[in-house]
Amino acid sequence: MIVCVAVVGHQNNPLYIQSFTEADDALKLHHIVHCSLDVVDERVNNPKKSGPTLNETFLGLLYPTENYKV
């Protein structure tokens, strides 16, 4: 089930964040989005030689939590 959607800009900044849960969870999901963007930035700027190339758009599981898969 989708609980949050984020649109990300070219400079790795969130342009739009929409959560589909209770208001109490909105701040938590906002934090998870920002943590995930840090991971995206790290993986794009520091690629592993044996890992995926920059041409691949799927980065895999970014930020594992107990309740959500990001």
PQR file of N, CA, C, O and H, with PARSE charges and radii, in Angstrom:
ATOM      1  N   MET A   1       0.837  -1.171   0.000 -0.4000 1.5000
ATOM      2  CA  MET A   1       0.000   0.000   0.000 -0.0000 2.0000
ATOM      3  C   MET A   1       0.889   1.244   0.000  0.5500 1.7000
ATOM      4  O   MET A   1       1.871   1.302   0.741 -0.5500 1.4000
ATOM      5  N   ILE A   2       0.562   2.209  -0.802 -0.4000 1.5000
ATOM      6  CA  ILE A   2       1.318   3.459  -0.880 -0.0000 2.0000
ATOM      7  C   ILE A   2       0.839   4.389   0.229  0.5500 1.7000
ATOM      8  O   ILE A   2      -0.360   4.638   0.358 -0.5500 1.4000
ATOM      9  H   ILE A   2      -0.235   2.161  -1.404  0.4000 1.0000
ATOM     10  N   VAL A   3       1.774   4.905   1.032 -0.4000 1.5000
ATOM     11  CA  VAL A   3       1.408   5.825   2.105 -0.0000 2.0000
ATOM     12  C   VAL A   3       1.970   7.221   1.882  0.5500 1.7000
ATOM     13  O   VAL A   3       1.546   8.171   2.539 -0.5500 1.4000
ATOM     14  H   VAL A   3       2.748   4.703   0.927  0.4000 1.0000
ATOM     15  N   CYS A   4       2.935   7.358   0.947 -0.4000 1.5000
ATOM     16  CA  CYS A   4       3.528   8.671   0.696 -0.0000 2.0000
ATOM     17  C   CYS A   4       4.106   8.705  -0.717  0.5500 1.7000
ATOM     18  O   CYS A   4       4.659   7.716  -1.199 -0.5500 1.4000
ATOM     19  H   CYS A   4       3.280   6.587   0.413  0.4000 1.0000
ATOM     20  N   VAL A   5       3.968   9.861  -1.372 -0.4000 1.5000
ATOM     21  CA  VAL A   5       4.529  10.077  -2.705 -0.0000 2.0000
ATOM     22  C   VAL A   5       5.327  11.369  -2.666  0.5500 1.7000
ATOM     23  O   VAL A   5       4.880  12.370  -2.105 -0.5500 1.4000
ATOM     24  H   VAL A   5       3.519  10.664  -0.980  0.4000 1.0000
ATOM     25  N   ALA A   6       6.515  11.340  -3.267 -0.4000 1.5000
ATOM     26  CA  ALA A   6       7.350  12.541  -3.324 -0.0000 2.0000
ATOM     27  C   ALA A   6       7.832  12.752  -4.751  0.5500 1.7000
ATOM     28  O   ALA A   6       8.239  11.807  -5.427 -0.5500 1.4000
ATOM     29  H   ALA A   6       6.878  10.527  -3.722  0.4000 1.0000
ATOM     30  N   VAL A   7       7.783  13.996  -5.200 -0.4000 1.5000
ATOM     31  CA  VAL A   7       8.343  14.385  -6.492 -0.0000 2.0000
ATOM     32  C   VAL A   7       9.641  15.110  -6.202  0.5500 1.7000
ATOM     33  O   VAL A   7       9.677  16.055  -5.413 -0.5500 1.4000
ATOM     34  H   VAL A   7       7.453  14.764  -4.651  0.4000 1.0000
ATOM     35  N   VAL A   8      10.718  14.656  -6.854 -0.4000 1.5000
ATOM     36  CA  VAL A   8      12.058  15.160  -6.566 -0.0000 2.0000
ATOM     37  C   VAL A   8      12.565  15.971  -7.750  0.5500 1.7000
ATOM     38  O   VAL A   8      12.384  15.577  -8.902 -0.5500 1.4000
ATOM     39  H   VAL A   8      10.689  13.889  -7.495  0.4000 1.0000
ATOM     40  N   GLY A   9      13.200  17.105  -7.466 -0.4000 1.5000
ATOM     41  CA  GLY A   9      13.743  17.968  -8.499 -0.0000 2.0000
ATOM     42  C   GLY A   9      15.132  17.542  -8.951  0.5500 1.7000
ATOM     43  O   GLY A   9      15.691  16.567  -8.449 -0.5500 1.4000
ATOM     44  H   GLY A   9      13.347  17.426  -6.530  0.4000 1.0000
ATOM     45  N   HIS A  10      15.677  18.282  -9.904 -0.4000 1.5000
ATOM     46  CA  HIS A  10      16.995  17.975 -10.472 -0.0000 2.0000
ATOM     47  C   HIS A  10      18.119  18.122  -9.456  0.5500 1.7000
ATOM     48  O   HIS A  10      19.152  17.464  -9.583 -0.5500 1.4000
ATOM     49  H   HIS A  10      15.223  19.073 -10.313  0.4000 1.0000
ATOM     50  N   GLN A  11      17.943  18.953  -8.475 -0.4000 1.5000
ATOM     51  CA  GLN A  11      18.988  19.182  -7.478 -0.0000 2.0000
ATOM     52  C   GLN A  11      18.761  18.335  -6.228  0.5500 1.7000
ATOM     53  O   GLN A  11      19.235  18.676  -5.145 -0.5500 1.4000
ATOM     54  H   GLN A  11      17.104  19.487  -8.372  0.4000 1.0000
ATOM     55  N   ASN A  12      18.030  17.222  -6.385 -0.4000 1.5000
ATOM     56  CA  ASN A  12      17.770  16.274  -5.303 -0.0000 2.0000
ATOM     57  C   ASN A  12      17.003  16.921  -4.149  0.5500 1.7000
ATOM     58  O   ASN A  12      17.251  16.622  -2.981 -0.5500 1.4000
ATOM     59  H   ASN A  12      17.645  16.945  -7.266  0.4000 1.0000
ATOM     60  N   ASN A  13      16.085  17.796  -4.485 -0.4000 1.5000
ATOM     61  CA  ASN A  13      15.257  18.441  -3.469 -0.0000 2.0000
ATOM     62  C   ASN A  13      13.796  18.046  -3.684  0.5500 1.7000
ATOM     63  O   ASN A  13      13.349  17.945  -4.826 -0.5500 1.4000
ATOM     64  H   ASN A  13      15.884  18.040  -5.434  0.4000 1.0000
ATOM     65  N   PRO A  14      13.050  17.823  -2.606 -0.5600 1.5000
ATOM     66  CA  PRO A  14      11.641  17.451  -2.767  0.2800 2.0000
ATOM     67  C   PRO A  14      10.816  18.653  -3.222  0.5500 1.7000
ATOM     68  O   PRO A  14      10.805  19.698  -2.571 -0.5500 1.4000
ATOM     69  N   LEU A  15      10.131  18.487  -4.342 -0.4000 1.5000
ATOM     70  CA  LEU A  15       9.268  19.545  -4.858 -0.0000 2.0000
ATOM     71  C   LEU A  15       7.843  19.405  -4.328  0.5500 1.7000
ATOM     72  O   LEU A  15       7.134  20.396  -4.151 -0.5500 1.4000
ATOM     73  H   LEU A  15      10.140  17.639  -4.871  0.4000 1.0000
ATOM     74  N   TYR A  16       7.437  18.169  -4.079 -0.4000 1.5000
ATOM     75  CA  TYR A  16       6.070  17.904  -3.626 -0.0000 2.0000
ATOM     76  C   TYR A  16       6.075  16.625  -2.798  0.5500 1.7000
ATOM     77  O   TYR A  16       6.647  15.619  -3.217 -0.5500 1.4000
ATOM     78  H   TYR A  16       8.013  17.364  -4.223  0.4000 1.0000
ATOM     79  N   ILE A  17       5.446  16.654  -1.635 -0.4000 1.5000
ATOM     80  CA  ILE A  17       5.304  15.473  -0.789 -0.0000 2.0000
ATOM     81  C   ILE A  17       3.843  15.361  -0.370  0.5500 1.7000
ATOM     82  O   ILE A  17       3.267  16.303   0.175 -0.5500 1.4000
ATOM     83  H   ILE A  17       4.981  17.472  -1.295  0.4000 1.0000
ATOM     84  N   GLN A  18       3.255  14.203  -0.631 -0.4000 1.5000
ATOM     85  CA  GLN A  18       1.868  13.949  -0.246 -0.0000 2.0000
ATOM     86  C   GLN A  18       1.816  12.642   0.529  0.5500 1.7000
ATOM     87  O   GLN A  18       2.253  11.603   0.035 -0.5500 1.4000
ATOM     88  H   GLN A  18       3.723  13.438  -1.074  0.4000 1.0000
ATOM     89  N   SER A  19       1.281  12.695   1.743 -0.4000 1.5000
ATOM     90  CA  SER A  19       1.122  11.471   2.527 -0.0000 2.0000
ATOM     91  C   SER A  19      -0.354  11.113   2.590  0.5500 1.7000
ATOM     92  O   SER A  19      -1.218  11.988   2.627 -0.5500 1.4000
ATOM     93  H   SER A  19       0.926  13.540   2.144  0.4000 1.0000
ATOM     94  N   PHE A  20      -0.625   9.828   2.603 -0.4000 1.5000
ATOM     95  CA  PHE A  20      -1.995   9.319   2.607 -0.0000 2.0000
ATOM     96  C   PHE A  20      -2.293   8.601   3.920  0.5500 1.7000
ATOM     97  O   PHE A  20      -2.959   7.566   3.934 -0.5500 1.4000
ATOM     98  H   PHE A  20       0.077   9.117   2.573  0.4000 1.0000
ATOM     99  N   THR A  21      -1.797   9.157   5.017 -0.4000 1.5000
ATOM    100  CA  THR A  21      -1.990   8.568   6.338 -0.0000 2.0000
ATOM    101  C   THR A  21      -2.510   9.635   7.287  0.5500 1.7000
ATOM    102  O   THR A  21      -2.881  10.730   6.865 -0.5500 1.4000
ATOM    103  H   THR A  21      -1.255   9.998   5.006  0.4000 1.0000
ATOM    104  N   GLU A  22      -2.533   9.310   8.552 -0.4000 1.5000
ATOM    105  CA  GLU A  22      -2.964  10.253   9.579 -0.0000 2.0000
ATOM    106  C   GLU A  22      -1.985  11.427   9.661  0.5500 1.7000
ATOM    107  O   GLU A  22      -0.834  11.313   9.239 -0.5500 1.4000
ATOM    108  H   GLU A  22      -2.231   8.420   8.895  0.4000 1.0000
ATOM    109  N   ALA A  23      -2.437  12.528  10.194 -0.4000 1.5000
ATOM    110  CA  ALA A  23      -1.603  13.730  10.289 -0.0000 2.0000
ATOM    111  C   ALA A  23      -0.370  13.503  11.157  0.5500 1.7000
ATOM    112  O   ALA A  23       0.667  14.127  10.933 -0.5500 1.4000
ATOM    113  H   ALA A  23      -3.372  12.621  10.537  0.4000 1.0000
ATOM    114  N   ASP A  24      -0.472  12.618  12.141 -0.4000 1.5000
ATOM    115  CA  ASP A  24       0.671  12.349  13.017 -0.0000 2.0000
ATOM    116  C   ASP A  24       1.832  11.707  12.267  0.5500 1.7000
ATOM    117  O   ASP A  24       2.992  11.923  12.617 -0.5500 1.4000
ATOM    118  H   ASP A  24      -1.314  12.111  12.323  0.4000 1.0000
ATOM    119  N   ASP A  25       1.528  10.922  11.243 -0.4000 1.5000
ATOM    120  CA  ASP A  25       2.569  10.240  10.485 -0.0000 2.0000
ATOM    121  C   ASP A  25       3.192  11.121   9.406  0.5500 1.7000
ATOM    122  O   ASP A  25       4.232  10.760   8.856 -0.5500 1.4000
ATOM    123  H   ASP A  25       0.586  10.747  10.959  0.4000 1.0000
ATOM    124  N   ALA A  26       2.598  12.248   9.090 -0.4000 1.5000
ATOM    125  CA  ALA A  26       3.085  13.091   7.996 -0.0000 2.0000
ATOM    126  C   ALA A  26       4.509  13.579   8.243  0.5500 1.7000
ATOM    127  O   ALA A  26       5.333  13.555   7.329 -0.5500 1.4000
ATOM    128  H   ALA A  26       1.753  12.542   9.536  0.4000 1.0000
ATOM    129  N   LEU A  27       4.806  14.014   9.443 -0.4000 1.5000
ATOM    130  CA  LEU A  27       6.155  14.490   9.753 -0.0000 2.0000
ATOM    131  C   LEU A  27       7.165  13.352   9.690  0.5500 1.7000
ATOM    132  O   LEU A  27       8.284  13.535   9.211 -0.5500 1.4000
ATOM    133  H   LEU A  27       4.137  14.034  10.186  0.4000 1.0000
ATOM    134  N   LYS A  28       6.775  12.195  10.166 -0.4000 1.5000
ATOM    135  CA  LYS A  28       7.649  11.017  10.113 -0.0000 2.0000
ATOM    136  C   LYS A  28       7.961  10.645   8.661  0.5500 1.7000
ATOM    137  O   LYS A  28       9.109  10.349   8.333 -0.5500 1.4000
ATOM    138  H   LYS A  28       5.866  12.046  10.555  0.4000 1.0000
ATOM    139  N   LEU A  29       6.955  10.659   7.800 -0.4000 1.5000
ATOM    140  CA  LEU A  29       7.158  10.337   6.391 -0.0000 2.0000
ATOM    141  C   LEU A  29       7.990  11.401   5.691  0.5500 1.7000
ATOM    142  O   LEU A  29       8.790  11.084   4.810 -0.5500 1.4000
ATOM    143  H   LEU A  29       6.022  10.900   8.066  0.4000 1.0000
ATOM    144  N   HIS A  30       7.811  12.650   6.073 -0.4000 1.5000
ATOM    145  CA  HIS A  30       8.619  13.741   5.523 -0.0000 2.0000
ATOM    146  C   HIS A  30      10.096  13.506   5.852  0.5500 1.7000
ATOM    147  O   HIS A  30      10.965  13.713   5.005 -0.5500 1.4000
ATOM    148  H   HIS A  30       7.162  12.907   6.788  0.4000 1.0000
ATOM    149  N   HIS A  31      10.373  13.078   7.069 -0.4000 1.5000
ATOM    150  CA  HIS A  31      11.742  12.767   7.489 -0.0000 2.0000
ATOM    151  C   HIS A  31      12.305  11.588   6.691  0.5500 1.7000
ATOM    152  O   HIS A  31      13.466  11.619   6.281 -0.5500 1.4000
ATOM    153  H   HIS A  31       9.668  12.909   7.758  0.4000 1.0000
ATOM    154  N   ILE A  32      11.500  10.561   6.469 -0.4000 1.5000
ATOM    155  CA  ILE A  32      11.943   9.399   5.701 -0.0000 2.0000
ATOM    156  C   ILE A  32      12.273   9.791   4.268  0.5500 1.7000
ATOM    157  O   ILE A  32      13.244   9.291   3.700 -0.5500 1.4000
ATOM    158  H   ILE A  32      10.558  10.537   6.802  0.4000 1.0000
ATOM    159  N   VAL A  33      11.479  10.679   3.675 -0.4000 1.5000
ATOM    160  CA  VAL A  33      11.758  11.152   2.313 -0.0000 2.0000
ATOM    161  C   VAL A  33      13.108  11.853   2.264  0.5500 1.7000
ATOM    162  O   VAL A  33      13.899  11.599   1.356 -0.5500 1.4000
ATOM    163  H   VAL A  33      10.691  11.086   4.136  0.4000 1.0000
ATOM    164  N   HIS A  34      13.385  12.723   3.215 -0.4000 1.5000
ATOM    165  CA  HIS A  34      14.664  13.440   3.225 -0.0000 2.0000
ATOM    166  C   HIS A  34      15.836  12.491   3.459  0.5500 1.7000
ATOM    167  O   HIS A  34      16.893  12.666   2.852 -0.5500 1.4000
ATOM    168  H   HIS A  34      12.743  12.930   3.953  0.4000 1.0000
ATOM    169  N   CYS A  35      15.677  11.503   4.313 -0.4000 1.5000
ATOM    170  CA  CYS A  35      16.743  10.509   4.528 -0.0000 2.0000
ATOM    171  C   CYS A  35      16.996   9.715   3.250  0.5500 1.7000
ATOM    172  O   CYS A  35      18.143   9.410   2.923 -0.5500 1.4000
ATOM    173  H   CYS A  35      14.819  11.361   4.806  0.4000 1.0000
ATOM    174  N   SER A  36      15.936   9.383   2.534 -0.4000 1.5000
ATOM    175  CA  SER A  36      16.078   8.647   1.282 -0.0000 2.0000
ATOM    176  C   SER A  36      16.790   9.478   0.228  0.5500 1.7000
ATOM    177  O   SER A  36      17.579   8.948  -0.554 -0.5500 1.4000
ATOM    178  H   SER A  36      15.005   9.631   2.799  0.4000 1.0000
ATOM    179  N   LEU A  37      16.519  10.772   0.202 -0.4000 1.5000
ATOM    180  CA  LEU A  37      17.203  11.646  -0.753 -0.0000 2.0000
ATOM    181  C   LEU A  37      18.693  11.728  -0.454  0.5500 1.7000
ATOM    182  O   LEU A  37      19.502  11.844  -1.375 -0.5500 1.4000
ATOM    183  H   LEU A  37      15.878  11.203   0.837  0.4000 1.0000
ATOM    184  N   ASP A  38      19.065  11.668   0.816 -0.4000 1.5000
ATOM    185  CA  ASP A  38      20.485  11.628   1.171 -0.0000 2.0000
ATOM    186  C   ASP A  38      21.142  10.358   0.633  0.5500 1.7000
ATOM    187  O   ASP A  38      22.276  10.398   0.156 -0.5500 1.4000
ATOM    188  H   ASP A  38      18.408  11.574   1.564  0.4000 1.0000
ATOM    189  N   VAL A  39      20.435   9.241   0.707 -0.4000 1.5000
ATOM    190  CA  VAL A  39      20.969   7.977   0.197 -0.0000 2.0000
ATOM    191  C   VAL A  39      21.095   8.027  -1.320  0.5500 1.7000
ATOM    192  O   VAL A  39      22.086   7.547  -1.871 -0.5500 1.4000
ATOM    193  H   VAL A  39      19.514   9.209   1.094  0.4000 1.0000
ATOM    194  N   VAL A  40      20.108   8.601  -2.004 -0.4000 1.5000
ATOM    195  CA  VAL A  40      20.178   8.746  -3.463 -0.0000 2.0000
ATOM    196  C   VAL A  40      21.385   9.586  -3.839  0.5500 1.7000
ATOM    197  O   VAL A  40      22.139   9.222  -4.741 -0.5500 1.4000
ATOM    198  H   VAL A  40      19.303   8.991  -1.556  0.4000 1.0000
ATOM    199  N   ASP A  41      21.573  10.700  -3.161 -0.4000 1.5000
ATOM    200  CA  ASP A  41      22.714  11.572  -3.434 -0.0000 2.0000
ATOM    201  C   ASP A  41      24.032  10.830  -3.231  0.5500 1.7000
ATOM    202  O   ASP A  41      24.953  10.965  -4.036 -0.5500 1.4000
ATOM    203  H   ASP A  41      20.960  10.996  -2.429  0.4000 1.0000
ATOM    204  N   GLU A  42      24.121  10.055  -2.167 -0.4000 1.5000
ATOM    205  CA  GLU A  42      25.342   9.296  -1.878 -0.0000 2.0000
ATOM    206  C   GLU A  42      25.610   8.238  -2.946  0.5500 1.7000
ATOM    207  O   GLU A  42      26.752   8.075  -3.376 -0.5500 1.4000
ATOM    208  H   GLU A  42      23.373   9.945  -1.513  0.4000 1.0000
ATOM    209  N   ARG A  43      24.586   7.527  -3.375 -0.4000 1.5000
ATOM    210  CA  ARG A  43      24.769   6.463  -4.372 -0.0000 2.0000
ATOM    211  C   ARG A  43      25.080   7.015  -5.756  0.5500 1.7000
ATOM    212  O   ARG A  43      25.847   6.405  -6.501 -0.5500 1.4000
ATOM    213  H   ARG A  43      23.659   7.660  -3.026  0.4000 1.0000
ATOM    214  N   VAL A  44      24.511   8.137  -6.108 -0.4000 1.5000
ATOM    215  CA  VAL A  44      24.763   8.714  -7.432 -0.0000 2.0000
ATOM    216  C   VAL A  44      26.151   9.341  -7.499  0.5500 1.7000
ATOM    217  O   VAL A  44      26.838   9.215  -8.513 -0.5500 1.4000
ATOM    218  H   VAL A  44      23.888   8.633  -5.503  0.4000 1.0000
ATOM    219  N   ASN A  45      26.566  10.011  -6.439 -0.4000 1.5000
ATOM    220  CA  ASN A  45      27.858  10.694  -6.452 -0.0000 2.0000
ATOM    221  C   ASN A  45      29.035   9.794  -6.113  0.5500 1.7000
ATOM    222  O   ASN A  45      30.175  10.161  -6.399 -0.5500 1.4000
ATOM    223  H   ASN A  45      26.008  10.114  -5.616  0.4000 1.0000
ATOM    224  N   ASN A  46      28.806   8.628  -5.515 -0.4000 1.5000
ATOM    225  CA  ASN A  46      29.879   7.702  -5.145 -0.0000 2.0000
ATOM    226  C   ASN A  46      29.535   6.293  -5.603  0.5500 1.7000
ATOM    227  O   ASN A  46      29.309   5.415  -4.770 -0.5500 1.4000
ATOM    228  H   ASN A  46      27.880   8.330  -5.282  0.4000 1.0000
ATOM    229  N   PRO A  47      29.490   6.057  -6.921 -0.5600 1.5000
ATOM    230  CA  PRO A  47      29.116   4.712  -7.382  0.2800 2.0000
ATOM    231  C   PRO A  47      30.226   3.707  -7.092  0.5500 1.7000
ATOM    232  O   PRO A  47      31.410   4.038  -7.154 -0.5500 1.4000
ATOM    233  N   LYS A  48      29.831   2.485  -6.775 -0.4000 1.5000
ATOM    234  CA  LYS A  48      30.794   1.403  -6.585 -0.0000 2.0000
ATOM    235  C   LYS A  48      31.199   0.879  -7.954  0.5500 1.7000
ATOM    236  O   LYS A  48      30.380   0.832  -8.872 -0.5500 1.4000
ATOM    237  H   LYS A  48      28.869   2.216  -6.724  0.4000 1.0000
ATOM    238  N   LYS A  49      32.439   0.492  -8.091 -0.4000 1.5000
ATOM    239  CA  LYS A  49      32.905  -0.009  -9.385 -0.0000 2.0000
ATOM    240  C   LYS A  49      32.249  -1.334  -9.743  0.5500 1.7000
ATOM    241  O   LYS A  49      31.999  -1.595 -10.919 -0.5500 1.4000
ATOM    242  H   LYS A  49      33.104   0.530  -7.346  0.4000 1.0000
ATOM    243  N   SER A  50      31.967  -2.167  -8.764 -0.4000 1.5000
ATOM    244  CA  SER A  50      31.346  -3.457  -9.045 -0.0000 2.0000
ATOM    245  C   SER A  50      29.821  -3.378  -9.037  0.5500 1.7000
ATOM    246  O   SER A  50      29.151  -4.331  -9.437 -0.5500 1.4000
ATOM    247  H   SER A  50      32.170  -1.955  -7.808  0.4000 1.0000
ATOM    248  N   GLY A  51      29.271  -2.262  -8.590 -0.4000 1.5000
ATOM    249  CA  GLY A  51      27.820  -2.101  -8.491 -0.0000 2.0000
ATOM    250  C   GLY A  51      27.224  -1.590  -9.785  0.5500 1.7000
ATOM    251  O   GLY A  51      27.881  -1.598 -10.826 -0.5500 1.4000
ATOM    252  H   GLY A  51      29.815  -1.489  -8.265  0.4000 1.0000
ATOM    253  N   PRO A  52      25.990  -1.149  -9.723 -0.5600 1.5000
ATOM    254  CA  PRO A  52      25.311  -0.646 -10.915  0.2800 2.0000
ATOM    255  C   PRO A  52      25.955   0.637 -11.432  0.5500 1.7000
ATOM    256  O   PRO A  52      26.529   1.417 -10.672 -0.5500 1.4000
ATOM    257  N   THR A  53      25.845   0.833 -12.738 -0.4000 1.5000
ATOM    258  CA  THR A  53      26.392   2.041 -13.346 -0.0000 2.0000
ATOM    259  C   THR A  53      25.404   3.182 -13.202  0.5500 1.7000
ATOM    260  O   THR A  53      24.256   2.975 -12.808 -0.5500 1.4000
ATOM    261  H   THR A  53      25.379   0.199 -13.355  0.4000 1.0000
ATOM    262  N   LEU A  54      25.852   4.384 -13.522 -0.4000 1.5000
ATOM    263  CA  LEU A  54      24.978   5.556 -13.414 -0.0000 2.0000
ATOM    264  C   LEU A  54      23.839   5.523 -14.423  0.5500 1.7000
ATOM    265  O   LEU A  54      22.841   6.223 -14.252 -0.5500 1.4000
ATOM    266  H   LEU A  54      26.784   4.553 -13.843  0.4000 1.0000
ATOM    267  N   ASN A  55      23.976   4.713 -15.478 -0.4000 1.5000
ATOM    268  CA  ASN A  55      22.917   4.634 -16.478 -0.0000 2.0000
ATOM    269  C   ASN A  55      21.701   3.875 -15.968  0.5500 1.7000
ATOM    270  O   ASN A  55      20.615   3.995 -16.535 -0.5500 1.4000
ATOM    271  H   ASN A  55      24.787   4.144 -15.617  0.4000 1.0000
ATOM    272  N   GLU A  56      21.868   3.097 -14.906 -0.4000 1.5000
ATOM    273  CA  GLU A  56      20.742   2.366 -14.342 -0.0000 2.0000
ATOM    274  C   GLU A  56      19.934   3.301 -13.446  0.5500 1.7000
ATOM    275  O   GLU A  56      20.497   4.022 -12.622 -0.5500 1.4000
ATOM    276  H   GLU A  56      22.751   2.999 -14.445  0.4000 1.0000
ATOM    277  N   THR A  57      18.625   3.285 -13.611 -0.4000 1.5000
ATOM    278  CA  THR A  57      17.785   4.207 -12.854 -0.0000 2.0000
ATOM    279  C   THR A  57      17.259   3.606 -11.558  0.5500 1.7000
ATOM    280  O   THR A  57      16.834   4.352 -10.676 -0.5500 1.4000
ATOM    281  H   THR A  57      18.168   2.700 -14.281  0.4000 1.0000
ATOM    282  N   PHE A  58      17.272   2.284 -11.411 -0.4000 1.5000
ATOM    283  CA  PHE A  58      16.770   1.648 -10.192 -0.0000 2.0000
ATOM    284  C   PHE A  58      17.906   1.519  -9.191  0.5500 1.7000
ATOM    285  O   PHE A  58      18.921   0.887  -9.480 -0.5500 1.4000
ATOM    286  H   PHE A  58      17.617   1.678 -12.128  0.4000 1.0000
ATOM    287  N   LEU A  59      17.743   2.110  -8.022 -0.4000 1.5000
ATOM    288  CA  LEU A  59      18.794   2.093  -7.007 -0.0000 2.0000
ATOM    289  C   LEU A  59      18.554   1.051  -5.929  0.5500 1.7000
ATOM    290  O   LEU A  59      19.395   0.882  -5.046 -0.5500 1.4000
ATOM    291  H   LEU A  59      16.918   2.624  -7.787  0.4000 1.0000
ATOM    292  N   GLY A  60      17.444   0.358  -5.976 -0.4000 1.5000
ATOM    293  CA  GLY A  60      17.166  -0.670  -4.978 -0.0000 2.0000
ATOM    294  C   GLY A  60      16.524  -0.089  -3.734  0.5500 1.7000
ATOM    295  O   GLY A  60      15.996   1.023  -3.755 -0.5500 1.4000
ATOM    296  H   GLY A  60      16.761   0.496  -6.693  0.4000 1.0000
ATOM    297  N   LEU A  61      16.574  -0.849  -2.655 -0.4000 1.5000
ATOM    298  CA  LEU A  61      16.012  -0.417  -1.380 -0.0000 2.0000
ATOM    299  C   LEU A  61      16.880   0.696  -0.812  0.5500 1.7000
ATOM    300  O   LEU A  61      18.074   0.499  -0.586 -0.5500 1.4000
ATOM    301  H   LEU A  61      17.003  -1.752  -2.638  0.4000 1.0000
ATOM    302  N   LEU A  62      16.291   1.860  -0.581 -0.4000 1.5000
ATOM    303  CA  LEU A  62      17.064   3.029  -0.166 -0.0000 2.0000
ATOM    304  C   LEU A  62      17.170   3.180   1.338  0.5500 1.7000
ATOM    305  O   LEU A  62      18.262   3.361   1.875 -0.5500 1.4000
ATOM    306  H   LEU A  62      15.321   2.021  -0.764  0.4000 1.0000
ATOM    307  N   TYR A  63      16.046   3.106   2.010 -0.4000 1.5000
ATOM    308  CA  TYR A  63      16.016   3.426   3.434 -0.0000 2.0000
ATOM    309  C   TYR A  63      15.077   2.458   4.138  0.5500 1.7000
ATOM    310  O   TYR A  63      13.884   2.737   4.255 -0.5500 1.4000
ATOM    311  H   TYR A  63      15.159   2.958   1.574  0.4000 1.0000
ATOM    312  N   PRO A  64      15.588   1.330   4.606 -0.5600 1.5000
ATOM    313  CA  PRO A  64      14.702   0.353   5.246  0.2800 2.0000
ATOM    314  C   PRO A  64      14.253   0.802   6.633  0.5500 1.7000
ATOM    315  O   PRO A  64      15.058   1.285   7.430 -0.5500 1.4000
ATOM    316  N   THR A  65      12.985   0.643   6.910 -0.4000 1.5000
ATOM    317  CA  THR A  65      12.423   0.905   8.232 -0.0000 2.0000
ATOM    318  C   THR A  65      11.598  -0.313   8.638  0.5500 1.7000
ATOM    319  O   THR A  65      11.421  -1.237   7.844 -0.5500 1.4000
ATOM    320  H   THR A  65      12.331   0.251   6.263  0.4000 1.0000
ATOM    321  N   GLU A  66      11.099  -0.315   9.856 -0.4000 1.5000
ATOM    322  CA  GLU A  66      10.277  -1.436  10.309 -0.0000 2.0000
ATOM    323  C   GLU A  66       8.938  -1.490   9.581  0.5500 1.7000
ATOM    324  O   GLU A  66       8.427  -2.573   9.297 -0.5500 1.4000
ATOM    325  H   GLU A  66      11.243   0.436  10.500  0.4000 1.0000
ATOM    326  N   ASN A  67       8.375  -0.331   9.282 -0.4000 1.5000
ATOM    327  CA  ASN A  67       7.017  -0.281   8.742 -0.0000 2.0000
ATOM    328  C   ASN A  67       6.939  -0.018   7.249  0.5500 1.7000
ATOM    329  O   ASN A  67       5.920  -0.328   6.631 -0.5500 1.4000
ATOM    330  H   ASN A  67       8.790   0.549   9.513  0.4000 1.0000
ATOM    331  N   TYR A  68       7.980   0.544   6.647 -0.4000 1.5000
ATOM    332  CA  TYR A  68       7.907   0.976   5.256 -0.0000 2.0000
ATOM    333  C   TYR A  68       9.101   0.467   4.463  0.5500 1.7000
ATOM    334  O   TYR A  68      10.180   0.240   5.010 -0.5500 1.4000
ATOM    335  H   TYR A  68       8.808   0.796   7.149  0.4000 1.0000
ATOM    336  N   LYS A  69       8.888   0.293   3.160 -0.4000 1.5000
ATOM    337  CA  LYS A  69       9.968  -0.013   2.225 -0.0000 2.0000
ATOM    338  C   LYS A  69      10.109   1.192   1.316  0.5500 1.7000
ATOM    339  O   LYS A  69       9.169   1.556   0.608 -0.5500 1.4000
ATOM    340  H   LYS A  69       8.011   0.478   2.715  0.4000 1.0000
ATOM    341  N   VAL A  70      11.268   1.805   1.332 -0.4000 1.5000
ATOM    342  CA  VAL A  70      11.492   3.038   0.573 -0.0000 2.0000
ATOM    343  C   VAL A  70      12.468   2.750  -0.546  0.5500 1.7000
ATOM    344  O   VAL A  70      12.804   3.649  -1.318 -0.5500 1.4000
ATOM    345  H   VAL A  70      12.031   1.509   1.907  0.4000 1.0000
TER
END
